[in-house]
């Protein structure tokens, strides 16, 4: 399955896509509104960044406590219920006079809920598509996410200028409720992919199995670390240039869209398998130049080019699925999503802390250089992983 028309004709693909798009739109608009609200109230780059990306920090708790539910809960019920939970939590953030500490308590609760949602959504996508359909299918989801983010950040930037941020948060809660209704009405009832009840012990056992393989560990680290550091750069857009943050976020989403289209649709498999490291280097390199305080058109171009590198995650996810048993597909993808978002939260916190001590531009360059270093280190480790088994086979007389 390589054509997008085939994907759209697949039963349940479109409702799942629309539900995901509504979720992304709500998350985008709410994040920009909340970041603006906290920045106006505190003037702190760290708190502003954490209000937008703080939910990612508790993804690791969801990954260690809840993730067994990704394969052990009925997907339709789980997705509809999780979206309703997001709607309720987002509405709470809009309560007037809510203390900053309470805001962050709610923000962290949304991250805990989100940890399970990624595993359920991507596990269902992997289940409903044939084996060769996941990468193009995920590409469509990523492109829809990019388009939704472009629209969401542009609309969100206009809304927070014209309306109070709390009103914008209520609109985001309504979008989450729409995502819930779309999942409930558009998806069919499916049984869980794995037997047994969700539990902390089951989550730990599956995590141990997934983490026991060195090739899988390297893929996970490649999915998490460079990405998280670069998202730390993006977390500083509001403090770097409050008036242009929506533009920079929208340009980043446009670049992500271009990268996903190129990797998921235009590149043949033999080519894209070699592009993970170059794309990860592209993801970070443009942010090195932010220390020079480029004018907005140049900064927007840098954000666009950098985000093309997010296409590396499609290559890495394809590799992860090739290394993972089918009955753990939802859990494996949920662990990827939770770990990625956790490291994005760490990146945002690190960027905010460095920006407090230096400046947003300096912090963005520092995190970009760290991402480049991590990418090159993991590439070297992967090359050693490939050479090692071959050397063992030759030594044992099993080489060719």
Secondary structure, 3 states (H helix, E strand, C coil): CCCHHHHHHCCCHHHHHHHHHHHHHHHHHHHHHHHHHHHHHHCCHHHHHHHHHHHHHHHHHHHHHCCCHHHHCCHHHHHHHHHHHHHHHHHHHCCCCCCHHHHHHHHHHHHHHHHHHHHHHHHHHHHHCCHHHHHHHHHHHHHHHHHHHHHHHHHHHHHHHHCCHHHHHHHHHHHHHHHHHHHHHHCCCCCCCCCCCCCHHHHHHHHHHHHCCHHHHHHHHHHHHHHHHHHHHHCCHHHHCHHHHHHHHHHHHHHHHHHHHHHHHHCCHHHHCCCHHHHHHHHHHHHHHHHHCCCHHHHHHHHHHHHHHHHHHHHHHHHHHHCCCHHHHHHHHHHHHHHHHHHHHHHHHHHHHHHHHCCHHHHHHHHHHHHHHHHHHHHHHHHHHHHHHHHHHHHCCCCC
